[in-house]
Every structure is written in C-alpha cells, then in structure tokens.
C-alpha cells in the first residue's frame, strides 16, 4: 500500500492504534492491503509471517469485494484496524446491499462438500477469536488476540 495515499484514509483523531484503509473493489489492491496489514501485525507482535489471520483477512476482504461490491471498482471496501493491548480488531465494510448470514448453506453438509466455494465464513469463525456481522450484512468485525 505504500505509495497509495489515496487508498489509505486516516481519521482526524487517528493514532498508531487506530488505522483506516479504503481500497477500490479490485482484488489486486486487496493483496497490497493484506501485505501491509500483515507487516503491521508482525511489527506489533500480534502475528507471525505464517499466521492464519492472513487467511481470515483474505476471506473477509475478498467477500466484501466479490460478493458485497460485485467487483465494482467504483465501490470501496473500508478496513478499520484497532490495536488494543495484545489484541487487534478489524472492521471491514463494503458498499453493497449485505446478506443474511443465516441463509448461507452449511459448508459441512454432504451436498456442499464438493463445492469449490462457500467455506470462507466458516474459516473466519475458526481462525478469529470473535466474529460478528452487522444486521445489514455488509460489515464484519473480527478480533484476534496475539499468537504468542
């Protein structure tokens, strides 16, 4: 993300403990952001280079880009990162209509086992310590304690 100042929006009351990023709904931009987020997590001692947090962030941001914003580069994905002691919270918001979490098919159901997609939400719940969606379904908040 370095060099992409238009992609990073920092609130006026921001501190090193609260960072905001805004990227267009383009997968290539997601990869840049993921690299920057993992660098931040490693520097803070929250995660190592092979952390599963990367998997959860990748799934959440990809879902926002693909399913929330339908890869419309005119729509943005907003990522808020908040460091609180030995844990980090991520709030990822898309500009789409949202979805009903309860309507997602169970990826462990035998009829879904051979599908090539549909496991992202389950993986996020498995990796992160806390996960919650807003009622509209266009925002996820995830927390993770340091992996020490």
N, C-alpha and C positions, 0 to 999 in steps of 0.2 A: 504494500500500500504506500510505501514511501514514494514521495513524488506525486501522489494523487490527492492533493489537498482538497480538491472538490469532493472527494469521496468521504472525507473524514470531517464530520461536524462535531465540534466540541461545544458543549453548553457554556454559557457565560459564567456559571458557578462551578464549572468543571474543575476537577483536581486529578492528580495521577491515579486516584482511587475510583474515579468515575469517568469513563470514556464513551463517546458516542461515535458510531460509524454509520455512514449512509452509502450504499452502493446501488448502482442500477441492477436490474434483474438480468444479469449476464453471468453465466457460470464462470467464465474466465476471471471476472472480478471477484467472485467468491473465493477462488483459490488464492488470490493475492491477500484477501482479508484473513483467510484461515491461517496463512503463513504468519501474518502479523500478530494474530491473536495467540498462536502457539508460542511465538517469541516472547510475548508479554507474560504468558503463563509460566514459561520456563524461567524467565528472569525473576519472577515473584516467588519461585519455588512451589508453585501450585501443581505443576505437571512436568513430566519429563518429555523427551522428544518422541517417545513411542506411546504416549498417553491415549487412552480410549476417549478422552474428552474431544480429541480431534474428530473422531467418528460421530459423536453426538452433535457437535457443531456443524459438521459437514451435512448431516441429515437434516437438521433444523433449518439451516440456511438454504440448502437445495430445495427443501419442501416449500419454503417461502417464495423462492424464485420460480420453481416449476409449477407448483400447484396453486399457490396463492396469487402470484402475479402473472402466471401463464407466460413467463419469459418475455414479458413486455418491457423493453429497455427504458420506456418512459415512466415505468413504475419503479419505486425504490424499495429496498429492504433496509430497515433500520435495526442496528445492533447496539444495544447498551450493555456495557461491561462494568460491573461494580465489584471492586475488591473490598472485602470486609474481613480483616484479620487473616485467618488461614483458609478462607473460602472465597469463591468467586460466584457471582450471579450473572447470567446472560439473559437479556430480554430481546427477543427477535420478533419484529413486527413487519408484516407485509401490507400492501395496499389493496389486497384482494377482498373478496366477499366473506372469506372464512369458511369453516367446515364444521361438521358435527363429529366430534371425537367418538361419540358412542355409535355412530353409523359406520365406522371403519370395520372391515372384515377382520376376524381374528386370524393373524398370520400363522397360528399353530393349528388351525383347523385343517384336517386332512385334505379338504378340497382346495386349500390355498398353498399347500406345501411346495408345489412345483411352480408357483408364480415367481416371476423374476423381480417383482417389486412388492411393496406393501409391508415391509418389515422395519422401516425407518423409525416410526413412533415407538415400536416395541424396543428397538435398540436404544433409543434415547432414554426411555424409562429404566432400562437395565444399567446404563452407564452412569447416569446422573443421580445425585442423592435426592433431589427434589425436582419435580416437574409439574407445571400447571399451565393450562391454557386459559385464555380469557373466554368469556361466554360467546363472543362472536366467532372465535376460532381462527383469528388472524394474528394471534400473538402467543408466543410460548415464553415462559420464564423457567429457567433451569438453574439449579445451584449445585456446586460441587465443592467438597472440602479438599484440601491439599492431599495429594497422593504421596504421603511420606512413609 
